Amino acid sequence: MNTTFLFIGAPEIMVILLIVVMVFGADKIPEIARGLGKGIRQVKDATNEIKRDINESAKSQGLDTDFTKDIKKSISDVKDNIDDLTGPIKRNR
């Protein structure tokens, strides 16, 4: 089994980590990771706030925002039907 992340395999990730340690030093890695974590959290919070604002605005205008649930349910139904048709057939990647 080959583990890949964004088309990068495990050996490439190890080389990247080695270069990061050599450039920044082992003592700076936790500080960098903490900063990245805070940045990702801020982006996620901003995204959630924008979504909430859009939903509140749509509801105040009387727009139906539940149509995405209907789409997800339809997709799930189609997937279940396909799974029922294929039965025990396994797909190899």
C-alpha positions in Angstrom: 0.0 0.0 0.0 1.5 3.3 -1.1 0.7 6.3 1.2 0.5 9.6 -0.7 -0.6 13.1 0.2 -1.1 15.5 -2.7 0.8 13.2 -5.0 3.7 13.2 -2.6 4.9 9.8 -1.2 6.3 9.0 2.2 10.0 9.3 1.1 9.4 12.8 -0.3 7.7 13.9 2.9 10.6 12.6 5.0 13.1 14.6 2.8 10.9 17.7 3.2 10.8 17.3 6.9 14.6 16.8 7.0 15.1 20.0 5.1 12.7 21.9 7.4 14.6 20.7 10.4 17.9 21.7 8.8 16.7 25.2 7.8 14.8 26.2 10.9 16.3 24.0 13.6 14.5 21.5 15.8 13.8 24.1 18.5 11.7 26.3 16.1 9.5 23.5 14.7 6.9 23.6 17.6 6.7 27.4 17.3 6.2 27.2 13.5 3.5 24.5 13.9 1.7 26.6 16.6 1.7 29.5 14.2 0.3 27.4 11.4 -2.3 26.0 13.6 -3.4 29.5 14.7 -3.5 30.6 11.1 -5.6 27.6 10.0 -8.0 28.2 12.9 -8.4 31.9 12.0 -9.2 30.9 8.4 -11.7 28.3 9.5 -13.4 30.7 11.9 -13.6 33.4 9.3 -15.1 30.9 6.8 -17.7 29.8 9.4 -18.6 33.4 10.1 -19.0 34.2 6.4 -21.3 31.1 6.0 -23.3 32.1 9.0 -23.7 35.6 7.7 -24.8 34.4 4.3 -27.3 32.0 5.8 -28.7 34.7 8.1 -29.0 37.1 5.2 -30.7 34.5 3.0 -33.2 33.7 5.8 -34.0 37.4 6.4 -34.7 37.7 2.7 -37.0 34.7 2.8 -34.7 32.5 0.6 -34.8 28.7 1.1 -31.3 27.5 2.3 -32.3 23.9 2.8 -32.0 22.9 -0.9 -28.5 21.6 -0.2 -29.9 19.0 2.1 -32.2 17.8 -0.7 -29.2 17.6 -3.1 -27.1 15.6 -0.6 -30.0 13.3 0.1 -30.5 12.7 -3.7 -26.8 12.0 -4.1 -26.8 9.6 -1.2 -29.9 7.8 -2.7 -28.1 7.4 -6.0 -25.0 6.1 -4.3 -27.0 3.6 -2.3 -28.7 2.4 -5.5 -25.3 2.0 -7.3 -24.0 0.1 -4.3 -27.0 -2.2 -4.4 -26.5 -2.9 -8.1 -22.8 -3.6 -7.8 -23.2 -5.8 -4.8 -20.0 -7.4 -3.6 -17.9 -6.1 -6.4 -14.9 -4.3 -5.1 -13.1 -1.5 -7.0 -9.3 -1.5 -7.1 -7.5 1.8 -7.2 
